[in-house]
Amino acid sequence: MASVLSPLKRWPFVPGGARFRKLWAAESISVIGSQVSLIAFPLAAILLLNAGTVEVGFVSAAERVPYLLFGLLAGVFVDRWNHRVVMIAADWIRAAVIILIPLLAWAGHLSILLMCVVVFVAGVATVFFDIAYQSILTSVVDERDLLNANRLLETSSATAQVAGPGLAAVLLRVMSAPYAIAVDALSFAFSALFLHSIGKVRIEPEESSEAPSIRREILQGLAFIRHNKYLRWIATIAGSWNLLIQGVITVFFVFMSQELKLSASTIAVVVFFGTIGGVAGIAVMGRINAWFGAGPTVCIATVSAAIGGIVMALADSTPLPPAIVIGAAYFLMNAGFPLFDVNVITIRQTITPRHLMSRTTAAIRTIIWGALPIGAVIGGFLGAALGTRTAIVVLGVALLVPAALTVISPISKVRNISDLSPSKDNNASNDDDNDPDETPEPTAVAHPVQGVDA
């Protein structure tokens, strides 16, 4: 480890020079388009295909289930392949398949099955893109600047969460939902062009006298998480949180559209107001981290989301219009996401050796993003069995579980992420009873190496 991480600055500079700026631009453009589809995909299913909660749940699950099926395998291959080339290929694949939705709608052949197939293929490409993206970041940014780089990337994500629904509200007033999805396809094409302009990024492969083995390399990534107490807790907390959040989101669109009889553009406005919470979270993150430390900030994030879930559960039980209550609840949820993501991603990148970065990223994302399709299906069936109001109550109150897990975890005791540096303390990120032979060498990290992310 060359040095400890730089402090989180109130006005962070752009680290990493031109390469980081292009990577940042590519991700920012892509995520804006994705936020349009966050509203356009479920509304296309609801308005054009008369989909209910179960069908919407399956569409949401189809986009996320590739992490369960291919996440671990993708981690092995991304470690072997050129990260930039993987990201470019994934962007062009996503652009090509997503544009099929408006084309099928024009032709009158769009169906729930075809929509699931399209979002599934796009989801497979996203698996490879996200794993490569997390790995390439530590090769274009100095380790001392990781916290600031992750904050800038999360700022783009939070801004996109505001701009995307706002753009969706405008698009949905002038065109139907499937055509708005074409904006997402275009965003992936622009993202690919920015990645083309980065140029070659050299990443040294791990030197090993052993023959390549997919099984062994998968197990290495899983073993690193199993023997690292911080990563174990991150996987557990983020996995349970994502499961419940995805369940809420699956029910929440159907609830607003069919039960509250809100128009597509009104739903976009409600989501737009709620996602301002992400920007608010980024705005206060520097002060919260400085006052309380990284671990307590993560606790604040999960507690904020739990409060938001409970408020959403009470949406039709207050004198205020339900749309305002849901918007406020969604605001609280989104405010917690950047506080959680920036800190836990930086913790993971700091304590993970570079040669294990893609495999560890893949393993932990298989766990935490693999929870998303499960949550979508659970939310869909709960909505069908109990009704959307009751389902939101159950899922909203259940968000207290990840909040409680965060408070009792060792993450809550971390003040400075640099304290977890293996070069400062080989046991800082591992249990005291770990086999010393399984503890990563400090020099491994010294070589160059984001519904919550981890």
LODO-333414 format. One record per residue (C-alpha): x, y, z. Coordinates in steps of 0.001 Angstrom, whole numbers, plus 500000, padded with zeros to 6 digits. Last residue first. Example, Ala and Ser with C-alpha at 12.3 -4.5 7.8 and 13.67 -1.06 7.14 Angstrom:
! LODO-333414
513670498940507140
512300495500507800
! end
This chain:
! LODO-333414
479297497070496979
476293498609495272
472957499360496740
469015499159492451
477651500744491779
494147497009490540
497595498630490400
500130496785492593
500398497861496235
497453495664497126
499442492470496624
502354493885498595
500469493444501863
500200489690501328
496667488395501594
495900486317504708
495228482678503803
498623481422504965
498060483136508294
495033480860508891
492345483111510234
491735483187513992
492088486936514383
489479487576511701
490704489515508735
490639493134507589
492984494584510166
495008491388510449
497878492440508227
498008495816509904
499441498892508255
500190497239504912
496837495441505055
495126498860505042
492000498731507218
492998501885509134
492913503724505786
489130503439505906
489073505771508905
486322505449511527
485512501750511406
483407500652514415
480102500324512507
481822497977510048
482323495486512898
478570494688512621
475958495355515347
474648498623513807
474779497249510271
472713494175511173
470032496384512777
469672498473509609
469636495312507480
466643494061509564
464727497370509860
464013497068506137
461417494441507133
459015497276508071
458944498456504468
458609494949503037
455570494073505148
453859497469504745
454594497557500993
453042494098500606
449951495205502546
449311498118500166
450072496098497017
447636493313497777
448374490283499920
448779487477497378
449505489435494186
451675492054495892
453490489366497881
454060487434494639
455585490428492881
457652491490495879
459060487983496258
459858487864492525
461611491240492618
463443490376495848
464768487161494325
465794489084491224
467664491601493433
469338489134495844
471762488074493120
472945491675493234
474261491189496787
475602487651496476
476750487678492873
478088491155493596
480311489809496367
481676487033494170
482123489193491072
483931491956492956
486139489342494643
486912487731491297
487566491078489632
489815492336492444
491728489133493194
494903490132491323
494530493604492793
494554492491496402
491318493482498215
491461495594501397
491255499029499796
488811498150497010
486406496627499531
486574499569501937
486170501984499012
483055500112497875
481717500137501453
482179503885501909
480921505142498558
477959502753498501
476529503317501979
476439507112502085
475473507056498391
472414504831499090
471108506518502252
469659509628500625
467846507378498149
465809505729500894
464966509043502545
463797510567499238
461740507453498471
459874508039501720
459299511699500845
457998510767497375
455748508101498882
454299510631501335
453743513218498595
452027510677496321
449863509486499236
448306512965499650
448833514103503269
446248513271505943
448185510092506768
447322506406506467
447685505924502702
451484506281502624
452100504516505965
454220501737504400
456190504423502596
457054505982505970
458248502566507226
460428502047504163
461901505548504446
462762504940508106
464519501723507067
466406503571504313
467636506181506798
468722503426509212
470736501809506422
472547505036505560
473129506161509169
474853502829509827
477126503358506797
477994506797508196
478831505145511535
481410503015509716
483017505803507668
483598508281510495
481188510344512615
481924514032512033
484173513823508961
482072511136507245
478900513109507993
480457516354506706
481672514822503449
478420512910502922
476123515926503208
475971516770499486
476162513121498377
473122512252500490
471242515284499194
471965514206495617
470595510747496393
467568512273498117
466728514110494884
465653510600493857
462358510979495679
461336514119493810
462075512515490435
460254509337491500
457128511385492248
457562513298488949
457911510058486986
454780508710488674
452972511884487619
454154511364484009
452830507803483950
449485508869485414
448544508106489022
445570505799489626
446464505243493309
445810501503493069
446817500772489467
449704503116488715
451009503995492188
450683500457493569
452060498900490353
455165501093490580
455592500436494321
455249496680494192
458462496054492244
460240498913494040
459436497444497472
460663493970496522
463818495497495043
464445497341498318
463919494150500352
466339491990498373
468840494832498047
468955495363501827
469345491647502577
472242491378500127
473837494656501229
473880493596504883
475092490031504326
477686490889501677
479021493833503694
479206491624506801
481271488968505055
483415491641503388
484278493164506756
485021489794508370
487427488690505665
487975484939505522
484703484196503689
485186487094501271
488679485912500313
487395482354500068
484717483352497555
487290484985495267
489686482053495592
486844479587494990
486103481155491614
489796480950490694
489998477281491637
486891476370489641
487984478298486562
491425476680486604
494421478192484800
497526475976485060
499623476675488150
502955478557488031
501133481788488789
501762485440488000
498641487529488422
497958489646485394
499454493146485115
496893495717484070
497750498098481241
495017500488480201
494960501091476444
493189504150475104
490490506122476871
488813507170473590
487073503822473022
485567504155476503
483994507472475498
482506505856472385
481108502961474423
479311505362476764
477768507120473751
476379503790472507
475107502941475992
473254506261476138
471573505590472783
470089502346474074
468795504155477162
467173506849475021
465444504069473043
463666503172476302
461596506354475877
460147504676472804
458896501779474940
457175504184477378
455058506187474924
456040509544473472
455558513259474162
454503513281477807
456520510149478583
459644511852477277
459255514818479645
458625512649482720
461478510346481649
463857513307481511
462867514195485074
463143510510486023
466687510442484596
467833513853485881
467328512992489560
468752509471489495
471368510778487095
472526513256489733
472814510439492272
474799508280489849
477050511156488871
477644511941492546
478376508246493129
481118508455490514
482522511575492138
482426509924495581
484121506819494212
486917508978492819
487274510869496118
487520507630498088
489923506120495552
492317509090495531
495112507600497634
494877504429495544
495873506357492429
493157506258489789
493326504680486303
494247501176487461
492006501161490544
489047502053488348
489699499147485957
488456496577488481
485132498212489363
484432498781485674
485369495227484667
482879493821487200
480213496291486121
480628495668482392
480634491867482666
477428491756484716
475869494492482554
476290492344479440
474365489539481147
471687492053482181
471255493267478609
470653489659477579
468101489284480404
466459492633479585
465827491459476018
464588487995477005
462239489425479657
460804491884477127
460278489014474681
458389487015477311
456297489993478448
455302490647474844
456153493128472086
455078492014468616
453159495083467401
455858496051464895
456394499467466529
456504497761469943
459074495259468669
461246498137467424
460763500028470708
461979496952472622
464714495953470137
466699499130470957
467588497416474232
469394494587472417
471819496666470352
472643499275472999
473304496566475590
475616494681473224
477481497888472357
478020498694476046
479153495161476927
481728495147474105
483153498467475308
483320497281478933
485071494011478021
487560495891475848
488398498200478767
488920495311481171
491306493377478919
490685489725479751
491978487324482416
490479488996485505
487307489556483446
487201485814482800
487261484799486460
484801487478487556
482405486547484755
482230482988486067
481226484192489527
478535486532488184
477101484252485491
473915482657486821
473207484656489980
474367487894488375
472354487040485266
469211487085487503
469196490889487641
467571491960484363
465203488997484278
464121489731487867
462706493139486958
460698491648484070
459573488788486342
458428491190489048
456511493269486506
454720490068485452
453900489145489071
452781492674489985
450394492962487049
451121493489483374
448510495039481094
450887494638478114
451125498222476909
450546500183480114
451999497822482726
454900496314480741
455894499648479205
455477501208482659
457853498663484201
460542499334481559
460033503121481236
460534504008484893
463935502438485534
464462502805481766
464984506551482160
467372505829485038
469376503551482755
469821506380480273
471263508592482991
473486505697484148
475120505303480749
475964508977480380
477573509078483836
479510505833483339
481067507007480081
481812510474481466
483559509034484545
485662506726482383
486542509705480188
487423511831483226
489409508961484738
491506508624481619
492043512364481309
493594512827484746
493366510278487539
491555512366490093
488951515069489420
489139517353492435
486826516869495405
485009519923496769
484306518966500404
487285516636500462
487260513036501632
490667512494503167
493366510861501042
493726507138501452
496797505910503250
499999505382501386
501672503154498846
500000500000500000
! end
